[in-house]
Amino acid sequence: MQYNDSETKELVNILTSYGNKWALAAAISAFVPGGQEVAIAAAIMSYGNYELAREIGYQNKGRGVNIDIAWVGTISIYGR
């Protein structure tokens, strides 16, 4: 997938927002009886969104990024 600079910045903002929402879900579900498993899953999702947003933002040099998702589950992110 190819993203130009403005699309890349929008994607970073969306991923950061999702990461914040997952972190909130993790915090709330940690206090619900029996919600510890959900809290762990939400914390993992939050961390994944944050790391993906960070890597995409780092690779964007003002021209956008390319994101390659392989069939084996690996993701390569590099600047255009």
NORTA-V101632 format. One record per run of one state. SS is the DSSP state (a for helix, b for strand, c for the rest). FROM is the first residue (numbers start at 0). TO is the last residue. Records with the same first field share a line. If there is no record, write none. Layout:
BEGIN
SS->FROM-TO + FROM-TO
END
This chain:
BEGIN
c->0-0 + 3-3 + 30-34 + 59-63 + 69-73 + 79-79
b->1-2 + 64-68 + 74-78
a->4-29 + 35-58
END
